[in-house]
């Protein structure tokens, strides 16, 4: 049995607020995503620094968003954020307790 799902690609993005990006996809849909609730854990925690978060760039191969430390998000997750963002946020709440978490100095 084959399960087929649409592969989405980020066409462009713009910052619209702190930790919030508006992404346009190859199907012309647009999502405005507040990433702050998922900026936890070893991979995404460093993005809580606004200067580092703002270093987001397009990944030309995966056609998603990527940060200098290798953090990225599956473009399908970004595309379907209204449906899957809540689960991602709930999962991220546990990441702060994981070993290796780099808590920002201001916390």
C-alpha positions in Angstrom: 0.0 0.0 0.0 1.4 3.4 -1.0 0.6 6.5 1.0 0.9 9.6 -1.1 1.1 13.1 0.3 1.8 16.4 -1.3 5.4 17.6 -0.9 5.3 21.3 -0.2 8.1 23.8 -0.7 8.6 27.2 0.8 8.8 29.8 -2.0 9.5 32.8 0.1 9.2 34.1 3.7 9.1 37.4 5.6 9.5 38.2 9.2 6.3 39.8 10.6 6.9 40.0 14.3 9.4 38.6 16.9 9.8 34.9 16.2 7.0 35.0 13.6 7.4 34.4 9.9 5.0 34.4 7.1 5.8 31.7 4.6 4.5 31.4 1.1 4.4 27.9 -0.5 4.6 26.5 -4.0 0.8 26.1 -4.1 0.5 29.9 -3.3 -0.9 29.2 0.2 0.5 31.3 3.1 1.0 30.5 6.7 1.9 33.0 9.4 3.7 31.0 12.2 4.7 32.1 15.7 7.7 29.8 16.4 8.2 31.0 20.0 6.3 28.1 21.6 8.6 25.5 19.9 11.9 27.2 20.5 13.0 24.7 23.1 15.5 22.0 23.5 19.0 21.5 22.1 18.2 22.2 18.5 15.5 24.9 18.6 16.4 26.5 22.0 19.2 28.7 20.5 16.6 30.3 18.2 15.2 32.0 21.3 17.9 34.6 20.8 16.2 37.1 18.4 19.5 37.9 16.6 20.0 34.2 15.9 16.4 33.6 15.0 16.7 36.4 12.4 19.5 34.5 10.7 16.9 32.2 9.1 17.5 31.5 5.4 15.9 29.5 2.7 17.4 26.1 2.2 17.8 25.7 -1.6 17.8 21.9 -1.6 15.0 21.1 0.9 13.1 24.3 0.0 12.4 25.0 3.7 13.7 27.4 6.4 17.0 26.7 8.0 19.2 28.4 10.7 23.0 28.4 11.0 22.9 25.6 13.7 21.1 23.3 11.3 17.7 23.8 12.8 14.9 23.5 10.3 11.3 22.5 9.9 9.8 20.0 7.4 8.1 22.2 4.8 5.0 20.0 5.0 4.8 20.8 8.8 5.0 24.5 8.1 2.4 24.3 5.3 0.0 22.4 7.5 0.8 24.3 10.7 -2.9 25.0 11.6 -3.4 21.2 11.7 -0.1 20.0 13.2 1.3 23.0 15.1 -0.5 22.3 18.3 1.0 18.8 18.5 4.4 20.2 17.7 4.0 22.8 20.5 2.9 20.1 23.0 5.9 17.9 22.0 8.3 20.9 22.4 7.2 21.5 26.0 9.1 18.4 27.0 12.3 19.4 25.2 13.4 22.0 27.8 13.9 19.1 30.3 16.2 17.1 28.0 19.9 16.9 28.8 22.0 19.3 26.7 19.3 22.1 26.7 21.0 25.4 26.4 18.9 27.8 28.5 19.3 31.4 27.4 21.4 33.5 29.8 18.4 35.7 30.6 16.3 32.9 32.0 
